[in-house]
Structure formats: C-alpha cells, structure tokens
Amino acid sequence: MQQATQSARVSWGERLSWCLPLVFVIGVPSVLITRLIFLHYFPDRFVNDSPTISETASRWPSDIFFEWTMALVTLFIIVSWSLNIVRNRRRLFHFARAGVPVKGPAILFALASALGIAAGLFLMLVAIFNLHDGHDVHMYGSWAFYISQALAITIDILFVLWLRRLVDEPSGRDGIVSRVLVAAGIFLGSWFFLYMYETKGLAAPDHKYAIQLVYVGSEYFVATMFLAYPMTAFAEMRRHFRELAGASGQE
C-alpha cells in the first residue's frame, strides 16, 4: 500500500513537471495575442505609436483575456516552484545523510522558491489591476514582479553553483548553461530597456516612433526571458521524478 502511494506521488510529480515549459508555452503567446486583440479593437493606438504590454492589457476585451491567461500562468509558476521545493528537499536530505553540509544551499533554494512564488502572485496582481482600473497598483505590482523574479532567478543559479561545488554530479544535469543564458538575457535586456525608458523622451520627433518600437520590443524580450526561465529546469525535474519512480519500483 505504501509503495503504491509513493508511486502515485512520483507519477503526479512527473506529470506536473510539464507546468515548467507551459509557463513559456502559454505565457508568451498569451502576451502576443493580447496585443493582437488590442490592435483589433483599438487600431488608432498603433498610429505612429507602439503600445506597451501594460497598455495592451488595459482595455476590454484584451484585459479579460490577459487576466485569465495570466491566472493560468500564475498557477503554472506556483506549481513549478513547488516542485522545485519537493525536488531540492529530497536531494539535500540525501546529501546531508552522506555528510555533505547543505545548510547554506538549503537557505538559498528556500529563498529562491519563496521569491519565485511571490513573483507569480505579483503577476496575477498586475493582470487584475490594469493601467485603466488600478494604475498605481499595476505599476507597483509590475516592479514587485520584476524584482522578485530577478532575485529568484539569481538566487536559484547561486544555489545550483553552490551545490555543484559540494556534490560531484554528472555535468549538464542541472541545466546551468541554459539558466545562465536566460539570466544573461534578462540582465542585458533589462539594462537596455531601462536605458530606452530614460532616453526615449529625448528623441527627435522624426525618430520617436522608431525609438518607441525598440523600447517596446525590449520590454517584450525581457518578459519572454522571464517566462522562459522555468523551462530551463524541465529536463532535470522530469529526470528526477523518473529516477524516483524507478527507485520506488525496485523497492
């Protein structure tokens, strides 16, 4: 009976691991479709201008679509970080029994997971309160989402690197290369986005439309990188639950 219960838990873990790529697969197209809906109903907003993500999700009916799809993405984000907690707790427990000091990495992964879940909740807040119906809440929520997500990603990478120093595991099993590439994209894209935000008002009238296109493009790029990060852990997460299922079946 206990073995059957353990196998069922492992099976659910393997199935739920699909939530990691779904953050990207559902999130990115939803942001783009929101823009297309807004374009259909408010084409005048695109005349010599390019609306931001927040603006395209600020009016009916694109705001409704954005709210419901981001609610789904938020659920996937929370499940993804929850699976990360389950997986890393098991790993650290195993390493601790082998005499590996894991207190430091344990603090890092717990903090990263808490911030990642918080980022998902802030994303839902941003979707519920748009620029039109809750401007201040939307803006503060956007900053909170960005900061918590950036910190979660940074701390998660530090956790992986720290664990690498303590434990001799096969290379490539922690997805560190893809994690760092996405994080580098976020870092560079964010600085470029901030630069465009601060300087776009100084552009000459003939260049304002082109500058706005680049500015909004950088915003979409950073958002895409944020939504891509959970996918970097998909292979290792799925492998973990499959290996756990194999170990459970042999008991």
PyRosetta script that sets phi, psi and omega in degrees:
from pyrosetta import init, pose_from_sequence

init()
pose = pose_from_sequence("MQQATQSARVSWGERLSWCLPLVFVIGVPSVLITRLIFLHYFPDRFVNDSPTISETASRWPSDIFFEWTMALVTLFIIVSWSLNIVRNRRRLFHFARAGVPVKGPAILFALASALGIAAGLFLMLVAIFNLHDGHDVHMYGSWAFYISQALAITIDILFVLWLRRLVDEPSGRDGIVSRVLVAAGIFLGSWFFLYMYETKGLAAPDHKYAIQLVYVGSEYFVATMFLAYPMTAFAEMRRHFRELAGASGQE")
pose.set_psi(1, -44.5)
pose.set_omega(1, -180.0)
pose.set_phi(2, -64.2)
pose.set_psi(2, -40.1)
pose.set_omega(2, 179.4)
pose.set_phi(3, -64.2)
pose.set_psi(3, -39.8)
pose.set_omega(3, 179.0)
pose.set_phi(4, -64.4)
pose.set_psi(4, -40.3)
pose.set_omega(4, 178.2)
pose.set_phi(5, -64.1)
pose.set_psi(5, -42.7)
pose.set_omega(5, 178.7)
pose.set_phi(6, -63.1)
pose.set_psi(6, -42.1)
pose.set_omega(6, 179.6)
pose.set_phi(7, -63.9)
pose.set_psi(7, -39.0)
pose.set_omega(7, 178.8)
pose.set_phi(8, -64.3)
pose.set_psi(8, -40.4)
pose.set_omega(8, 178.7)
pose.set_phi(9, -63.9)
pose.set_psi(9, -43.0)
pose.set_omega(9, 179.1)
pose.set_phi(10, -62.9)
pose.set_psi(10, -43.4)
pose.set_omega(10, 179.7)
pose.set_phi(11, -60.5)
pose.set_psi(11, -43.2)
pose.set_omega(11, 178.4)
pose.set_phi(12, -65.3)
pose.set_psi(12, -37.0)
pose.set_omega(12, 177.8)
pose.set_phi(13, -62.9)
pose.set_psi(13, -40.7)
pose.set_omega(13, 179.4)
pose.set_phi(14, -67.5)
pose.set_psi(14, -39.7)
pose.set_omega(14, 179.0)
pose.set_phi(15, -68.4)
pose.set_psi(15, -42.9)
pose.set_omega(15, -178.6)
pose.set_phi(16, -69.1)
pose.set_psi(16, -18.9)
pose.set_omega(16, 178.9)
pose.set_phi(17, -62.6)
pose.set_psi(17, -18.3)
pose.set_omega(17, 175.8)
pose.set_phi(18, -66.9)
pose.set_psi(18, -14.3)
pose.set_omega(18, 176.5)
pose.set_phi(19, -63.8)
pose.set_psi(19, -27.3)
pose.set_omega(19, -177.9)
pose.set_phi(20, -63.0)
pose.set_psi(20, -53.6)
pose.set_omega(20, 176.8)
pose.set_phi(21, -70.7)
pose.set_psi(21, -24.3)
pose.set_omega(21, -179.4)
pose.set_phi(22, -67.2)
pose.set_psi(22, -23.7)
pose.set_omega(22, 174.0)
pose.set_phi(23, -57.1)
pose.set_psi(23, -41.8)
pose.set_omega(23, 179.7)
pose.set_phi(24, -80.6)
pose.set_psi(24, -46.7)
pose.set_omega(24, -174.7)
pose.set_phi(25, -63.2)
pose.set_psi(25, -36.4)
pose.set_omega(25, 177.6)
pose.set_phi(26, -89.7)
pose.set_psi(26, -40.7)
pose.set_omega(26, -173.5)
pose.set_phi(27, -65.9)
pose.set_psi(27, -50.5)
pose.set_omega(27, -175.6)
pose.set_phi(28, -66.0)
pose.set_psi(28, -50.1)
pose.set_omega(28, 176.4)
pose.set_phi(29, -59.7)
pose.set_psi(29, -33.8)
pose.set_omega(29, -179.9)
pose.set_phi(30, -63.9)
pose.set_psi(30, -41.0)
pose.set_omega(30, 178.0)
pose.set_phi(31, -63.5)
pose.set_psi(31, -41.1)
pose.set_omega(31, -180.0)
pose.set_phi(32, -70.2)
pose.set_psi(32, -40.4)
pose.set_omega(32, 178.6)
pose.set_phi(33, -65.8)
pose.set_psi(33, -37.2)
pose.set_omega(33, 175.2)
pose.set_phi(34, -56.6)
pose.set_psi(34, -41.2)
pose.set_omega(34, 178.7)
pose.set_phi(35, -64.9)
pose.set_psi(35, -41.3)
pose.set_omega(35, 180.0)
pose.set_phi(36, -66.2)
pose.set_psi(36, -39.1)
pose.set_omega(36, 177.3)
pose.set_phi(37, -63.4)
pose.set_psi(37, -44.4)
pose.set_omega(37, 179.4)
pose.set_phi(38, -63.2)
pose.set_psi(38, -39.3)
pose.set_omega(38, 177.7)
pose.set_phi(39, -61.8)
pose.set_psi(39, -40.5)
pose.set_omega(39, -178.8)
pose.set_phi(40, -64.5)
pose.set_psi(40, -42.1)
pose.set_omega(40, -175.2)
pose.set_phi(41, -90.3)
pose.set_psi(41, -24.7)
pose.set_omega(41, -178.1)
pose.set_phi(42, -132.7)
pose.set_psi(42, 60.9)
pose.set_omega(42, -177.6)
pose.set_phi(43, -62.8)
pose.set_psi(43, -25.1)
pose.set_omega(43, -179.5)
pose.set_phi(44, -65.2)
pose.set_psi(44, -23.7)
pose.set_omega(44, 179.6)
pose.set_phi(45, -71.1)
pose.set_psi(45, -12.0)
pose.set_omega(45, -178.4)
pose.set_phi(46, -102.0)
pose.set_psi(46, 1.2)
pose.set_omega(46, 179.3)
pose.set_phi(47, -77.2)
pose.set_psi(47, 112.0)
pose.set_omega(47, -177.5)
pose.set_phi(48, 54.8)
pose.set_psi(48, 30.1)
pose.set_omega(48, 179.3)
pose.set_phi(49, -154.9)
pose.set_psi(49, 166.5)
pose.set_omega(49, 177.3)
pose.set_phi(50, -141.5)
pose.set_psi(50, 106.8)
pose.set_omega(50, -176.4)
pose.set_phi(51, -64.6)
pose.set_psi(51, 148.0)
pose.set_omega(51, 175.7)
pose.set_phi(52, -76.8)
pose.set_psi(52, 173.6)
pose.set_omega(52, 177.5)
pose.set_phi(53, -59.8)
pose.set_psi(53, -44.6)
pose.set_omega(53, -178.7)
pose.set_phi(54, -61.9)
pose.set_psi(54, -39.9)
pose.set_omega(54, -179.2)
pose.set_phi(55, -68.1)
pose.set_psi(55, -39.4)
pose.set_omega(55, -179.6)
pose.set_phi(56, -67.7)
pose.set_psi(56, -18.8)
pose.set_omega(56, 179.8)
pose.set_phi(57, -105.2)
pose.set_psi(57, 22.0)
pose.set_omega(57, -174.0)
pose.set_phi(58, -105.1)
pose.set_psi(58, -6.7)
pose.set_omega(58, -175.9)
pose.set_phi(59, -132.4)
pose.set_psi(59, 151.5)
pose.set_omega(59, 175.8)
pose.set_phi(60, -68.2)
pose.set_psi(60, 140.5)
pose.set_omega(60, 3.5)
pose.set_phi(61, -97.9)
pose.set_psi(61, -1.5)
pose.set_omega(61, -177.3)
pose.set_phi(62, -64.0)
pose.set_psi(62, -29.6)
pose.set_omega(62, -179.9)
pose.set_phi(63, -66.7)
pose.set_psi(63, -36.2)
pose.set_omega(63, 178.5)
pose.set_phi(64, -66.2)
pose.set_psi(64, -45.3)
pose.set_omega(64, 178.7)
pose.set_phi(65, -60.7)
pose.set_psi(65, -45.9)
pose.set_omega(65, -179.2)
pose.set_phi(66, -62.3)
pose.set_psi(66, -42.7)
pose.set_omega(66, -178.0)
pose.set_phi(67, -62.0)
pose.set_psi(67, -46.1)
pose.set_omega(67, -177.3)
pose.set_phi(68, -72.1)
pose.set_psi(68, -38.4)
pose.set_omega(68, 178.7)
pose.set_phi(69, -70.4)
pose.set_psi(69, -36.5)
pose.set_omega(69, 177.4)
pose.set_phi(70, -70.9)
pose.set_psi(70, -27.2)
pose.set_omega(70, 173.4)
pose.set_phi(71, -63.0)
pose.set_psi(71, -40.6)
pose.set_omega(71, 177.3)
pose.set_phi(72, -66.5)
pose.set_psi(72, -43.8)
pose.set_omega(72, 178.8)
pose.set_phi(73, -63.4)
pose.set_psi(73, -39.4)
pose.set_omega(73, 177.2)
pose.set_phi(74, -59.6)
pose.set_psi(74, -42.9)
pose.set_omega(74, 177.5)
pose.set_phi(75, -60.1)
pose.set_psi(75, -44.6)
pose.set_omega(75, 179.0)
pose.set_phi(76, -62.8)
pose.set_psi(76, -39.4)
pose.set_omega(76, 179.3)
pose.set_phi(77, -63.6)
pose.set_psi(77, -45.7)
pose.set_omega(77, -179.3)
pose.set_phi(78, -64.0)
pose.set_psi(78, -42.9)
pose.set_omega(78, 177.9)
pose.set_phi(79, -63.8)
pose.set_psi(79, -40.6)
pose.set_omega(79, -178.4)
pose.set_phi(80, -61.4)
pose.set_psi(80, -48.5)
pose.set_omega(80, 179.9)
pose.set_phi(81, -70.1)
pose.set_psi(81, -30.0)
pose.set_omega(81, 176.3)
pose.set_phi(82, -66.4)
pose.set_psi(82, -41.3)
pose.set_omega(82, 174.9)
pose.set_phi(83, -63.0)
pose.set_psi(83, -35.8)
pose.set_omega(83, 177.5)
pose.set_phi(84, -61.9)
pose.set_psi(84, -38.9)
pose.set_omega(84, 177.5)
pose.set_phi(85, -63.7)
pose.set_psi(85, -47.9)
pose.set_omega(85, -178.7)
pose.set_phi(86, -60.0)
pose.set_psi(86, -47.8)
pose.set_omega(86, -177.8)
pose.set_phi(87, -63.2)
pose.set_psi(87, -49.1)
pose.set_omega(87, -175.8)
pose.set_phi(88, -70.9)
pose.set_psi(88, -31.3)
pose.set_omega(88, 175.0)
pose.set_phi(89, -62.9)
pose.set_psi(89, -42.4)
pose.set_omega(89, 178.5)
pose.set_phi(90, -64.8)
pose.set_psi(90, -44.0)
pose.set_omega(90, -179.8)
pose.set_phi(91, -62.7)
pose.set_psi(91, -48.3)
pose.set_omega(91, -177.1)
pose.set_phi(92, -66.5)
pose.set_psi(92, -34.9)
pose.set_omega(92, 176.0)
pose.set_phi(93, -62.4)
pose.set_psi(93, -42.4)
pose.set_omega(93, 178.5)
pose.set_phi(94, -63.6)
pose.set_psi(94, -44.4)
pose.set_omega(94, -179.5)
pose.set_phi(95, -67.6)
pose.set_psi(95, -38.1)
pose.set_omega(95, 179.9)
pose.set_phi(96, -63.4)
pose.set_psi(96, -38.4)
pose.set_omega(96, 178.0)
pose.set_phi(97, -65.0)
pose.set_psi(97, -26.8)
pose.set_omega(97, 178.3)
pose.set_phi(98, -86.4)
pose.set_psi(98, 2.6)
pose.set_omega(98, 177.0)
pose.set_phi(99, 91.9)
pose.set_psi(99, 10.7)
pose.set_omega(99, 179.3)
pose.set_phi(100, -84.0)
pose.set_psi(100, 129.5)
pose.set_omega(100, 178.2)
pose.set_phi(101, -72.5)
pose.set_psi(101, 113.5)
pose.set_omega(101, -171.9)
pose.set_phi(102, -119.2)
pose.set_psi(102, 9.7)
pose.set_omega(102, -177.2)
pose.set_phi(103, -61.7)
pose.set_psi(103, -45.7)
pose.set_omega(103, -180.0)
pose.set_phi(104, -61.1)
pose.set_psi(104, -54.6)
pose.set_omega(104, 176.9)
pose.set_phi(105, -58.2)
pose.set_psi(105, -34.7)
pose.set_omega(105, 179.8)
pose.set_phi(106, -62.5)
pose.set_psi(106, -41.1)
pose.set_omega(106, 178.2)
pose.set_phi(107, -64.5)
pose.set_psi(107, -41.7)
pose.set_omega(107, -178.7)
pose.set_phi(108, -64.3)
pose.set_psi(108, -47.3)
pose.set_omega(108, -176.0)
pose.set_phi(109, -69.3)
pose.set_psi(109, -33.5)
pose.set_omega(109, 177.1)
pose.set_phi(110, -66.1)
pose.set_psi(110, -41.5)
pose.set_omega(110, 179.0)
pose.set_phi(111, -67.0)
pose.set_psi(111, -43.5)
pose.set_omega(111, 178.5)
pose.set_phi(112, -60.9)
pose.set_psi(112, -43.2)
pose.set_omega(112, -179.1)
pose.set_phi(113, -65.5)
pose.set_psi(113, -42.2)
pose.set_omega(113, 179.3)
pose.set_phi(114, -62.8)
pose.set_psi(114, -42.9)
pose.set_omega(114, 178.9)
pose.set_phi(115, -68.2)
pose.set_psi(115, -36.4)
pose.set_omega(115, 178.4)
pose.set_phi(116, -64.7)
pose.set_psi(116, -42.6)
pose.set_omega(116, 177.1)
pose.set_phi(117, -65.9)
pose.set_psi(117, -40.1)
pose.set_omega(117, 177.7)
pose.set_phi(118, -61.5)
pose.set_psi(118, -39.7)
pose.set_omega(118, 178.7)
pose.set_phi(119, -60.5)
pose.set_psi(119, -40.6)
pose.set_omega(119, 177.6)
pose.set_phi(120, -62.4)
pose.set_psi(120, -40.7)
pose.set_omega(120, 179.0)
pose.set_phi(121, -67.9)
pose.set_psi(121, -37.1)
pose.set_omega(121, 176.7)
pose.set_phi(122, -66.6)
pose.set_psi(122, -34.9)
pose.set_omega(122, 176.4)
pose.set_phi(123, -62.1)
pose.set_psi(123, -40.3)
pose.set_omega(123, 177.6)
pose.set_phi(124, -65.5)
pose.set_psi(124, -37.9)
pose.set_omega(124, 177.5)
pose.set_phi(125, -62.3)
pose.set_psi(125, -42.0)
pose.set_omega(125, 179.2)
pose.set_phi(126, -63.6)
pose.set_psi(126, -36.7)
pose.set_omega(126, -179.3)
pose.set_phi(127, -72.1)
pose.set_psi(127, -34.7)
pose.set_omega(127, -178.0)
pose.set_phi(128, -75.6)
pose.set_psi(128, -44.2)
pose.set_omega(128, -179.3)
pose.set_phi(129, -102.8)
pose.set_psi(129, 102.1)
pose.set_omega(129, -177.7)
pose.set_phi(130, -92.4)
pose.set_psi(130, -179.3)
pose.set_omega(130, -177.4)
pose.set_phi(131, -62.2)
pose.set_psi(131, -29.7)
pose.set_omega(131, -176.1)
pose.set_phi(132, -82.7)
pose.set_psi(132, -42.4)
pose.set_omega(132, -174.1)
pose.set_phi(133, -98.5)
pose.set_psi(133, -12.1)
pose.set_omega(133, -178.7)
pose.set_phi(134, -163.2)
pose.set_psi(134, 62.7)
pose.set_omega(134, -171.3)
pose.set_phi(135, -54.3)
pose.set_psi(135, -52.7)
pose.set_omega(135, -175.1)
pose.set_phi(136, -64.5)
pose.set_psi(136, -44.2)
pose.set_omega(136, 179.1)
pose.set_phi(137, -62.5)
pose.set_psi(137, -41.1)
pose.set_omega(137, 179.5)
pose.set_phi(138, -61.8)
pose.set_psi(138, -45.7)
pose.set_omega(138, -178.1)
pose.set_phi(139, -66.5)
pose.set_psi(139, -45.8)
pose.set_omega(139, 178.2)
pose.set_phi(140, -64.7)
pose.set_psi(140, -38.1)
pose.set_omega(140, 177.6)
pose.set_phi(141, -65.0)
pose.set_psi(141, -36.8)
pose.set_omega(141, 178.6)
pose.set_phi(142, -63.9)
pose.set_psi(142, -45.2)
pose.set_omega(142, 177.6)
pose.set_phi(143, -64.6)
pose.set_psi(143, -41.1)
pose.set_omega(143, 179.8)
pose.set_phi(144, -63.9)
pose.set_psi(144, -40.8)
pose.set_omega(144, 177.6)
pose.set_phi(145, -61.7)
pose.set_psi(145, -47.0)
pose.set_omega(145, -177.9)
pose.set_phi(146, -62.2)
pose.set_psi(146, -48.5)
pose.set_omega(146, -176.2)
pose.set_phi(147, -66.0)
pose.set_psi(147, -45.9)
pose.set_omega(147, -178.9)
pose.set_phi(148, -66.3)
pose.set_psi(148, -38.4)
pose.set_omega(148, 179.2)
pose.set_phi(149, -68.5)
pose.set_psi(149, -43.7)
pose.set_omega(149, 179.6)
pose.set_phi(150, -63.0)
pose.set_psi(150, -41.8)
pose.set_omega(150, 178.4)
pose.set_phi(151, -66.7)
pose.set_psi(151, -41.4)
pose.set_omega(151, 179.7)
pose.set_phi(152, -60.3)
pose.set_psi(152, -44.1)
pose.set_omega(152, -180.0)
pose.set_phi(153, -65.7)
pose.set_psi(153, -45.4)
pose.set_omega(153, 179.6)
pose.set_phi(154, -60.8)
pose.set_psi(154, -47.3)
pose.set_omega(154, -178.5)
pose.set_phi(155, -68.0)
pose.set_psi(155, -36.5)
pose.set_omega(155, 178.2)
pose.set_phi(156, -62.6)
pose.set_psi(156, -40.9)
pose.set_omega(156, 177.9)
pose.set_phi(157, -66.9)
pose.set_psi(157, -40.4)
pose.set_omega(157, 177.0)
pose.set_phi(158, -62.0)
pose.set_psi(158, -37.8)
pose.set_omega(158, 176.7)
pose.set_phi(159, -60.7)
pose.set_psi(159, -47.2)
pose.set_omega(159, -179.4)
pose.set_phi(160, -61.8)
pose.set_psi(160, -43.6)
pose.set_omega(160, -179.5)
pose.set_phi(161, -65.7)
pose.set_psi(161, -40.6)
pose.set_omega(161, 178.8)
pose.set_phi(162, -63.7)
pose.set_psi(162, -44.5)
pose.set_omega(162, -179.5)
pose.set_phi(163, -64.9)
pose.set_psi(163, -33.9)
pose.set_omega(163, 177.2)
pose.set_phi(164, -60.2)
pose.set_psi(164, -37.7)
pose.set_omega(164, -179.4)
pose.set_phi(165, -70.5)
pose.set_psi(165, -29.5)
pose.set_omega(165, -176.1)
pose.set_phi(166, -89.2)
pose.set_psi(166, -31.2)
pose.set_omega(166, -171.4)
pose.set_phi(167, -123.8)
pose.set_psi(167, 134.3)
pose.set_omega(167, 178.3)
pose.set_phi(168, -90.3)
pose.set_psi(168, 94.0)
pose.set_omega(168, 178.2)
pose.set_phi(169, -112.8)
pose.set_psi(169, 157.3)
pose.set_omega(169, 177.8)
pose.set_phi(170, -54.4)
pose.set_psi(170, 135.6)
pose.set_omega(170, -178.4)
pose.set_phi(171, -63.1)
pose.set_psi(171, 141.0)
pose.set_omega(171, 176.0)
pose.set_phi(172, 90.8)
pose.set_psi(172, -4.2)
pose.set_omega(172, -177.1)
pose.set_phi(173, -82.5)
pose.set_psi(173, -11.3)
pose.set_omega(173, -177.4)
pose.set_phi(174, -105.4)
pose.set_psi(174, 3.0)
pose.set_omega(174, 176.6)
pose.set_phi(175, 61.2)
pose.set_psi(175, 27.9)
pose.set_omega(175, -173.7)
pose.set_phi(176, -63.9)
pose.set_psi(176, -34.4)
pose.set_omega(176, -177.9)
pose.set_phi(177, -64.2)
pose.set_psi(177, -49.2)
pose.set_omega(177, -179.8)
pose.set_phi(178, -66.6)
pose.set_psi(178, -35.4)
pose.set_omega(178, 177.6)
pose.set_phi(179, -61.1)
pose.set_psi(179, -47.8)
pose.set_omega(179, -177.6)
pose.set_phi(180, -67.3)
pose.set_psi(180, -37.9)
pose.set_omega(180, 179.1)
pose.set_phi(181, -63.0)
pose.set_psi(181, -43.5)
pose.set_omega(181, 178.7)
pose.set_phi(182, -65.9)
pose.set_psi(182, -42.9)
pose.set_omega(182, 179.4)
pose.set_phi(183, -62.9)
pose.set_psi(183, -39.6)
pose.set_omega(183, 178.0)
pose.set_phi(184, -64.2)
pose.set_psi(184, -39.8)
pose.set_omega(184, 177.0)
pose.set_phi(185, -61.7)
pose.set_psi(185, -40.8)
pose.set_omega(185, 178.4)
pose.set_phi(186, -65.6)
pose.set_psi(186, -44.6)
pose.set_omega(186, -177.9)
pose.set_phi(187, -62.6)
pose.set_psi(187, -51.2)
pose.set_omega(187, -178.5)
pose.set_phi(188, -67.8)
pose.set_psi(188, -43.0)
pose.set_omega(188, 179.7)
pose.set_phi(189, -63.3)
pose.set_psi(189, -36.6)
pose.set_omega(189, -179.1)
pose.set_phi(190, -68.1)
pose.set_psi(190, -41.9)
pose.set_omega(190, 178.5)
pose.set_phi(191, -65.1)
pose.set_psi(191, -39.4)
pose.set_omega(191, 178.6)
pose.set_phi(192, -67.0)
pose.set_psi(192, -41.4)
pose.set_omega(192, 178.1)
pose.set_phi(193, -61.5)
pose.set_psi(193, -43.5)
pose.set_omega(193, 179.1)
pose.set_phi(194, -64.1)
pose.set_psi(194, -40.3)
pose.set_omega(194, 178.0)
pose.set_phi(195, -61.9)
pose.set_psi(195, -44.3)
pose.set_omega(195, 179.5)
pose.set_phi(196, -65.3)
pose.set_psi(196, -37.7)
pose.set_omega(196, 179.5)
pose.set_phi(197, -62.7)
pose.set_psi(197, -40.4)
pose.set_omega(197, -176.8)
pose.set_phi(198, -78.3)
pose.set_psi(198, -26.6)
pose.set_omega(198, -172.0)
pose.set_phi(199, -109.6)
pose.set_psi(199, -12.3)
pose.set_omega(199, -173.8)
pose.set_phi(200, -64.0)
pose.set_psi(200, -26.1)
pose.set_omega(200, 178.6)
pose.set_phi(201, -72.4)
pose.set_psi(201, -14.2)
pose.set_omega(201, -179.3)
pose.set_phi(202, -91.3)
pose.set_psi(202, -3.5)
pose.set_omega(202, -176.2)
pose.set_phi(203, -68.8)
pose.set_psi(203, 148.4)
pose.set_omega(203, 175.5)
pose.set_phi(204, -65.6)
pose.set_psi(204, 150.7)
pose.set_omega(204, -177.8)
pose.set_phi(205, -51.5)
pose.set_psi(205, -37.8)
pose.set_omega(205, -178.1)
pose.set_phi(206, -70.1)
pose.set_psi(206, -18.5)
pose.set_omega(206, -175.6)
pose.set_phi(207, -107.8)
pose.set_psi(207, -4.5)
pose.set_omega(207, -173.0)
pose.set_phi(208, -61.8)
pose.set_psi(208, -40.0)
pose.set_omega(208, -178.9)
pose.set_phi(209, -65.1)
pose.set_psi(209, -45.3)
pose.set_omega(209, 179.5)
pose.set_phi(210, -63.2)
pose.set_psi(210, -41.3)
pose.set_omega(210, 179.0)
pose.set_phi(211, -64.0)
pose.set_psi(211, -40.6)
pose.set_omega(211, 179.0)
pose.set_phi(212, -63.7)
pose.set_psi(212, -38.7)
pose.set_omega(212, 177.6)
pose.set_phi(213, -60.7)
pose.set_psi(213, -44.5)
pose.set_omega(213, 179.1)
pose.set_phi(214, -65.6)
pose.set_psi(214, -42.0)
pose.set_omega(214, 179.8)
pose.set_phi(215, -59.8)
pose.set_psi(215, -50.4)
pose.set_omega(215, -179.7)
pose.set_phi(216, -67.2)
pose.set_psi(216, -36.2)
pose.set_omega(216, 176.7)
pose.set_phi(217, -60.4)
pose.set_psi(217, -40.3)
pose.set_omega(217, 178.6)
pose.set_phi(218, -67.3)
pose.set_psi(218, -33.9)
pose.set_omega(218, 177.0)
pose.set_phi(219, -64.1)
pose.set_psi(219, -44.9)
pose.set_omega(219, 178.4)
pose.set_phi(220, -64.7)
pose.set_psi(220, -35.6)
pose.set_omega(220, 179.1)
pose.set_phi(221, -63.8)
pose.set_psi(221, -47.6)
pose.set_omega(221, -179.6)
pose.set_phi(222, -63.1)
pose.set_psi(222, -42.0)
pose.set_omega(222, 178.6)
pose.set_phi(223, -61.9)
pose.set_psi(223, -39.7)
pose.set_omega(223, 178.6)
pose.set_phi(224, -63.6)
pose.set_psi(224, -42.2)
pose.set_omega(224, 179.1)
pose.set_phi(225, -63.8)
pose.set_psi(225, -40.5)
pose.set_omega(225, 177.5)
pose.set_phi(226, -60.4)
pose.set_psi(226, -45.4)
pose.set_omega(226, -177.9)
pose.set_phi(227, -72.7)
pose.set_psi(227, -18.9)
pose.set_omega(227, -179.6)
pose.set_phi(228, -82.4)
pose.set_psi(228, -21.2)
pose.set_omega(228, -171.5)
pose.set_phi(229, -59.7)
pose.set_psi(229, -46.4)
pose.set_omega(229, 180.0)
pose.set_phi(230, -56.0)
pose.set_psi(230, -30.9)
pose.set_omega(230, -178.5)
pose.set_phi(231, -64.0)
pose.set_psi(231, -25.1)
pose.set_omega(231, -178.3)
pose.set_phi(232, -66.5)
pose.set_psi(232, -20.7)
pose.set_omega(232, -179.4)
pose.set_phi(233, -100.8)
pose.set_psi(233, 3.9)
pose.set_omega(233, -174.0)
pose.set_phi(234, -62.6)
pose.set_psi(234, -47.8)
pose.set_omega(234, -176.0)
pose.set_phi(235, -61.4)
pose.set_psi(235, -45.7)
pose.set_omega(235, -178.4)
pose.set_phi(236, -69.9)
pose.set_psi(236, -34.6)
pose.set_omega(236, 179.4)
pose.set_phi(237, -65.8)
pose.set_psi(237, -46.5)
pose.set_omega(237, -179.6)
pose.set_phi(238, -65.4)
pose.set_psi(238, -40.3)
pose.set_omega(238, 178.4)
pose.set_phi(239, -62.1)
pose.set_psi(239, -39.5)
pose.set_omega(239, -179.0)
pose.set_phi(240, -60.6)
pose.set_psi(240, -48.6)
pose.set_omega(240, -177.4)
pose.set_phi(241, -72.4)
pose.set_psi(241, -29.2)
pose.set_omega(241, 175.1)
pose.set_phi(242, -68.3)
pose.set_psi(242, -43.8)
pose.set_omega(242, 177.7)
pose.set_phi(243, -64.4)
pose.set_psi(243, -37.3)
pose.set_omega(243, 177.5)
pose.set_phi(244, -65.9)
pose.set_psi(244, -36.7)
pose.set_omega(244, 177.3)
pose.set_phi(245, -66.2)
pose.set_psi(245, -39.5)
pose.set_omega(245, 177.5)
pose.set_phi(246, -64.1)
pose.set_psi(246, -41.8)
pose.set_omega(246, 179.1)
pose.set_phi(247, -66.7)
pose.set_psi(247, -37.4)
pose.set_omega(247, 179.6)
pose.set_phi(248, -67.6)
pose.set_psi(248, -36.5)
pose.set_omega(248, -179.3)
pose.set_phi(249, -70.6)
pose.set_psi(249, -23.0)
pose.set_omega(249, -178.8)
pose.set_phi(250, -86.1)
pose.set_psi(250, -12.9)
pose.set_omega(250, -178.1)
pose.set_phi(251, -75.6)
pose.dump_pdb("model.pdb")
